Amino acid sequence: MRCPVCGHEESKVLDSRPVVDGRAIRRRRECLDCGRRFTTYERPDLAPLMVVKRDGRREPFDRAKVLGGILRACGKRPISMEALEQLVDDVEHAVRRAGAQEVASALIGDLVMERLRRLDDVAYVRFASEYRRFQDVDSIAEEIETLKERKRREDALRDQVPLITLPDTHATR
Ligand SMILES: [Zn+2]
């Protein structure tokens, strides 16, 4: 692995460990010439996944591009870069698991939205408004209302759980 600083071809591996879920290996390396340390990632070399865009054109799935779109929506929200990298990994994995060589860009957008919603409401609405190209303020308001409603239902469901799992101690007294 060529040193990114001096170009020397030999380096030694200092540390090697799987990234989050084991889909990549992260290696810390040290250049044997200049001594600089750098990081490399090793991922499986899979057949390119093609994305079919709205206008029918195809282009290779591009992690950086998907991540860029999400980053724009996230702005200054308190979401770690690691969580976002993980999100993109999840989306790519979900598509590949389905076994398709081609995927509609709309499906990728849906998968991103589904996961972003669990991470951050604001980023989700921003991404959805960009991606779905809302026609007007009303449709954005509608989306936010749907989101609130879904949250209310999820909260209600969570509140019910302790009631369901509590042992029935009263009956024995
Ligand atoms: Zn070097």
Residues whose N, C-alpha, C, O or C-beta is under 5 A from the ligand:
A	BS01	ZN	C3 V5 C6 G7 H8 C31 D33 C34 G35
